[in-house]
Amino acid sequence: MAAHLKKRVYEEFSKVVQQQLLEEVPAKKLRLTKPSKSAALHIDLCKATNPTDALQYLLSFARKPVEAESVEGVVRILLEHYYKEIDNSVRLKIASLLGLLSKTPGFSPDCIVDDVISTLNNDKSNQVLAQLLDTLLVIGTHLPENAAVTQRLIEVACKHLSSPYFGVRNKCLQLLGYLGTVDKPLTKESEASTSTAPLQDVQSLISDYFSDQDPRVRTASIKAMLQLHERGMKLQQTAYSQACKLLNDDYEQVRSAAVQMVWVLSQLYPESIVPIPSSNEEIRLIDDSFGKICHMVSDGSWVVRVQAAKLLGSMQQVSPHFLEQTLDKKLMSDLRRKRTAHERAKELYASGEFSSGRKWADDAPKEKVDTSGVNLIDSGACGAFVHGLEDEMYEVRIAAVEALCCLAQASPSFAEKCLDFLVDMFNDEIEEVRLQSIHALRQISTHITLREDQLDTVLAVLEDSSRDIREALHELLCYTNVSTKDCIQLALLELLKNLTKYPTDRNSVWKCLKFLGLRHPTLVLPIVPELLSTHPYFDTPEPDMDDPAYIAVLVLVFNAAKSCPTMPALFSDHTFHHYAYLRDSLSHLVPHLRLPGRKQAAVLGSELSGVGSGSLESAQQFLQDSLARVSTLQNLDSPGAQDLLDFTIRDLQRLGELQKELAGSADFCATYLRCQLLLMKALQEKLWNMAVPLCLKQNAMASTAAQQILEETYKLEYLYSGLETRQVATVHNVRLQAKALQLILTARTKRGVESVLALCEKFLQEVESFQRLFMTELPHFQDSFVEKLLELMPRLVSCKPLDLVKILLTTLRQSRFIHLRLPEQIHRALATIIEPTGESDNPLRFTTGLVVALDIDATLEHVQDPQTTVKVQVLYPDGQSHIIHPKPGDFRTPGPGRVRLITQVYLSHSAWTEPCQIEVRLLLAYSSSSSKLATPKPAWNESTEGLPTSESCIEGTINLSKPVKVFIMPKPARR
């Protein structure tokens, strides 16, 4: 028995000792290492038995990203293989990879400059030399502050400028353009051996190659000079004459670069005086260059013609007589300088006699003048815009229209003269040209007044089948002045025809007539009896108020009556009734009028308009006062704080309705305060002091409030533009509070530690993400929820889930309200569905299994990146929901901040017994990648850029418009 007991004690003792030894032995730490890229590349290149295999390995390696810490080792392996390689194609690929690796973020390429230069000096292949110079160019552009490296690269470029291969000379000139400086004199290697080698500045050295025998080198030399200009170096005026000679070069690329060069010099030295060849006359450089670029509008290459036409639009310092000559093909006195009357009289006196007429040609000029030699401007400038507008290539015509528009905006007199030419372009065969000419005329409309014949040509475009063209013309008529009442009648008649032929243009036509009436009240007044069909003695029948044409006439008349107080006396009784109806139903088209005999309505309207038109400054002050008032919430008890928030939210909503300029800011503040109100109601004392089974209803209310707060925060972040980082951080703070509330409610209602543990880990990750994203904004969040969490972060990471939940609840109830500081301007994204209107009772009928197209026409305001974020949702009566993605071509941009969506939605469903309504609305999709604080992508592999975002990237959607109900009726198929 004793022996057995001793054996048991010994076994227990050995187990304890063994356990202690196991505990004392430190655990081995595993370290995960990535495989070396340089070793893998070295192994691959060693396996290559011929140049083809080596090239294949290099091509496959180029597709893989390389980390910054591995770049230097990879470069050494590549250089080692470069020295051994004989094949030119493999060395060329290695040189290309060296340049690509130099762009890696986090890698400083100055450590490989010496190696690349040494390989450059020893290589004999021209193609490889050009590629190595390109690598040096990449290195130089990534080390602009390193003066020593820059100077070495410039010396290398000068050394190889005398190479017989055009590619090497091109790369040398590019190096000089990107890295050349003013203060360092240079000399070419071929001249450096002589003691009398001239020192040249970088511009003179580059300009020597303007006359190179190879057109590609001439082009590269001009582009290098333009690169110096882009870097801020002022070009010398001496290059102007050389650039002008290159305008007559045989090669298109040279002429294109020379046009750009002439334009740059004309902007640098506009008032300099240059001589005219073969003449004693002088001219301003801007006028001379304008004439030369005008001549290039008739160039043989359409690319050069487009470039020349575009550049003409920016030359607004040209003398008016040169500018006007571009619209006339006839030469101005052979473009010779006109002598004054005094000079002609003096010459006549010096001749000694007047012409008697008895001798033949006794008054002929003493010398025969060659008109091509004494032109003040090149004959190509005569009618340059006429040639451009009549060009066979529509790209040239568009460029000419844009240039005319730019020059006409700066010169009212020129705008009047080019009016006929722009109006003629309305009949162009290409829709894009017609559209551009309409937009151009719209931009210069403040300087012009249309005559009746011009208006007739303009209105003929209303027959166009393109909706974009018609709406652009409606927009043009909104801002155009006409000369007579006959023009008003003509415009109204054609717009009514347009309304009859294209009923979907209704809103656009009404808006056009609104502005037409506002701009021409005195011209509308004489034709009011005719428009309203009134008679001084007889009563006329009352027109139908459902007629869109009659509403169009009333919109024109009522807007003209706004600034013409004598016009309401011409109205009949039913016109006043119709005014009251339209004022309520179409208030955005019909203005407030002071009508005689209707004092009460007038007074009420004036009061409303007075409230709405209050000064912007006082409204802004009211907004700031409201926010300052709610900042004292901490000092109030819970019922009083909730009442204060309720009243403030109501005031801000009313302010947004009355003051449209502050609607975005007021709505943003009201939504933020609504989140605070919901959070305050969810954190009431009585909810958290009761046992869970006794407050199931309150738990459900708090859970609903937390979900609603989350939805509101997504609206605050993605529905409003103009937010700064501070406002986004404030919204994320509220979102963290809502997620903490959800976590607390989950812990109270669910059993099991595993689910709560996962939620706790996710919540702590979001807190760390907040700290990483908004590190600079944390000083503004004193005593806030997120600051208290960050202070408790070490404790939260190590505590148990239930302890964490208790800490979160205490922190939520003790956190301070964050005062909202607004930026200068906040805009709310809005969408309005114009079509379908939802007023029709006639259902869209289609056969089951087939589809029917529903036209969608909507306007979007202040929506960022609408082509990727805006979706169309169709909700069927049985609960099915379809989300449609409009094509990028369905979005038009009529003005800044405004987007037009015109698309078609295809509907299909199984058979129904009777028609039912579907709901159509626009949604705004959001994701964390579209946030204003998204991290940039790495730059090594750029092949994935430009691809559309996948569906998995979309985190949620926000309602962007009110739903529109449409009747549809899927009927069973016939057998």
Secondary structure, DSSP 8 states (H G I E B T S, - for coil): -HHHHHHHHHHHHHHHHHHHHHHHS-----------HHHHHHHHHHH--SHHHHHHHHHHHHTS---HHHHHHHHHHHHHHHHH---HHHHHHHHHHHHHHHT-TT--GGGGHHHHHHHHHH---HHHHHHHHHHHHHHHHH-TT-HHHHHHHHHHHHHTTT-SSHHHHHHHHHHHHHH--SSS-B--HHHHTSTT---B-HHHHHHGGGG-SSHHHHHHHHHHHHHHHHTT----TTHHHHHHHHTT-SSHHHHHHHHHHHHHHHHHSTT-EEE-TTSS-EEEHHHHHHHHHHHHTT-SSHHHHHHHHHHHTT-TTS-HHHHHHTT--S-SGGG-----HHHHHHHHHHH-S---SSSTTTTS-SS---TTTS-SS-GGGTTHHHHHHT-SSHHHHHHHHHHHHHHHHH-HHHHHHHHHHHHHGGG-SSHHHHHHHHHHHHHTGGG-EE-HHHHHHHHGGGG-S-HHHHHHHHHHHHT-EESSHHHHHHHHHHHHHHHHH-GGGHHHHHHHHHHHHHH-HHHHGGGHHHHHT--SSS------TT-HHHHHHHHHHHHHHTT-TTGGGG--HHHHHHHHHHHHH-TTTS-----TT-HHHHHHHHHHHHHHT--HHHHHHHHHHHHHHHTTGGGS-HHHHHHHHHHHHHHHHHHHHH-GGGHHHHHHHHHHHHHHHHHHHHT-HHHHSS-GGG-HHHHHHHHHHHHHHHHHHHHHHHSEES--HHHHHHHHHHHHHHHHHHHHHHHHH---HHHHHHHHHHHHHHHHHHHHHTGGGGGG-TTSHHHHHHHTHHHHHHS-HHHHHHHHHHHHHH---------S--EE-EEEEEES-S---S-EEEETTS-EEEEEEEEEES-SSHHHHEEEEEE-TTS-EEEE---GGGEEEEETTEEEEEEEEEE-----SS-EEEEEEEEEEE-GGGSTT-----SS--TTTT----GGG--EEEE-S--EEEEEEEE----
